[in-house]
Amino acid sequence: MKTAEAFLTALERRSKLLAPHAIATFDANRELCSWLLDPLARWAEAAYGEKAFDDAAVGYAKYCLGVAQAQALYERAGRYTPEAMPDIVSGVYDDEGYMIPYMWAAILIYAFWPSMIGHLALFRNDFLRCLPRGAAVLELACGHGVLSLLAAQERPDIRVTGLDISAPAIAVANRLWKVSGHGDRVHFGVADALRPQQAGRSGAYQGVISAMLAEHLPTPKPLFGAMADYLSPGGLVFFSAALESAQRDHVFEFHMESEPLRMAEEAGLRASRLVSDAGAIPARSKFRPRATAMLLCAR
């Protein structure tokens, strides 16, 4: 049965330039990264076979190259230059050939990028392990579904619903779910999570996950209102976003950690913890690409 090492070996085989940095990050955070990658390796092998690891390594390499290219354009232009939303939806979210490699990379960065390690620790230690017993959890824009599956793995007493507008992403999530052993405790569906009629009734969830979604929205403020509405009294929100970090489908340009925090507060949420980390930044960079994550609760 495969473990985290299968992803690292595939990186050394298919992405030699990126492998040393990823392996160093994994080795420095082995227990936490294995908590993610060990079950993912089992699910990936069962769902996709041995080729899943090479596919993941290639997808990760393409993703990192795309990020570097988008960031270079960002530096030259001085602002985000995303595609129009209809083109993003048709050319990214609805394109299976693009989305499946993207999905592998979008979860591997949690174990391979130093800027994401703090997010993973916050998600496991301060969100999942602090949810009330028997919690109902909603993941907005769940993508590959791995965070939802990890939630169910960590907490056998909870139920998780993951929603995403991308049918190819939900296909990946469902394929992993079928081999995860979590049965009817996890459900994935294609839906717009910002439309309450598609996500469930007000106050129905003791946990809400919104991981790296806000920067993909032309106007993120409604997201915070939706999270506050879905959350039951005493519930918790795990929220994360990219700041000054360009990608093909990043459309809202956050510059300061205070911006998403202020949006959360205006929606009636309060932060109890916040982490924000940056990757390596060129000396002459105008921007400081980083990732911020917050644990939120209702006031």
Buried (B, 14 or more C-beta within 10 A) or exposed (E): EBBBBBBBBBBBEBBEEBBEBBBEBBEEBEEBBBBBBBBBBBBBBBBBEEEBBBBBBBBBBBBBEBBEEBBEBBBEEEEBEBBEEEEBBEBBBBBEEBBBBBBBBBBBBBBBBBBBBBBBBBBBEBBBEEBBEEBBBBBBBBBBBBBBBBBBBBBEEBBBBBBBBBEBBBBBBBBBBEBBBBEEBBBBBBBBBBEBEEBBEEBBBBBBBBBBBBBBBEEBBEBBBBBBBBBBEEBBBBBBBBBBBBBBBBBBBBEEBEBBBEBBBEBBBBBEEBBBBBBEEEEEEEBEBBBBBBBBBBE
